[in-house]
Amino acid sequence: TYSYGLSLLPGILLGTSTIAYARLGVAFTHFQLNPGSSSGIRNVNSTPTGGQFGLGLQYAWSTNFHLRAEYDYTTYRSFNALGNKVNPSNNMLTAALVYFIA
């Protein structure tokens, strides 16, 4: 499984060191199912397009170090796998330490 995408992050400055932002984007994730040759079921491969939406905060701890927390929700177009309709989605909460090279 792999993913790639493109996002826009519009934000608003909250004070001198904190930014609140939204993530609006498109994501592509490759889903693969390999049930095994003994099952007689063929492999399933699909790379549906998804819409990605999120909210985040970034705090400038210092000039070079920022702390970031973000929640993202991604929902993908449905596809058929082994005779079933699949409606994949993803919820992700991330935290990061960002270093800026001055």
N, C-alpha and C positions, 0 to 999 in steps of 0.2 A: 504494500500500500504506500502511495506517495501522494502529496498534495502540492499545489501551487496556486497562486492567485494574485490579484491586484486590488489594493484598497486605497481609499481616500480617508484621511484622518483630520477632519475639521475640529478645531478646538477653541477654547476660550481661556484666557488667563485669569486665574483666581488669585489675586495678590501678586507678590513679586517672584514667587518661586514654585507655584503650582499651576498646572494646566489640566483642565478637564477636556476630554475629547471623545468623539464618537468614531466608530469604524464602520464604514460603508464599503462593501466590496463584493467581488465575485471570486469564487473558489472552485477549483477543479480537483477532485480526489479520485484516484484510481482504486476501485474495489476489485479484489480478486478472491475467488473461491476455488480451491483445488480439492475436491472431495476424495481423490485417490483413484487409481486405475482399477482397483478391484470392485469398486461400487458400480461401475458402468455408467456413471453420471459424468457428463462432460464438464469441463472447466467453465467458470463464469467470470468474465472480465467486463467491467463497465467503468467509465469515467464521466459521471454526470456533472452538470454545472450546478453550482449552489450560490445562494445569496448569503452574504455574511454581514452581521450586524453586531455592534459591540459598544461598550462604554469603558472608559479608562481614566486614570489619574496618573500624572507624572509630576514628581516632586524633585526640584533641583537641590540636592543635598549639599553640593558644592559646585564649583565651576565645571569640573570634569565628571562628577558622578551624579547620576539621577536615579531615583527609584521609581519603578513603574508597576502598576497593577491594572489588569484589564480582564473583562468578561466578554466573551464572544459567543454568539449563537450562529450556527451555519445550518441551513436547510437545503437539501439537494432535490433535484428532480427525481421522480420515482423511476425505477427500472424493474424488469422482470428477471428473477433468478430462480432457476429450478422450478418454474411454474408458479412462483409466488411473486406478488407485487411487493417491492421493497421501497420504503420511504425513509431513507437515511437522514439523520440530523446529528449535530454535534454541539455540545456545550463545553466550553473551555474557559478555565480561570487560570491566568498566568501572573507571575510576579517576576520582575527582572531588575537587575542592576545594570544600568547603561553607563558606559564610559565614553566620553568624548575626547578625541585627540585634539589638543589645543595647538 
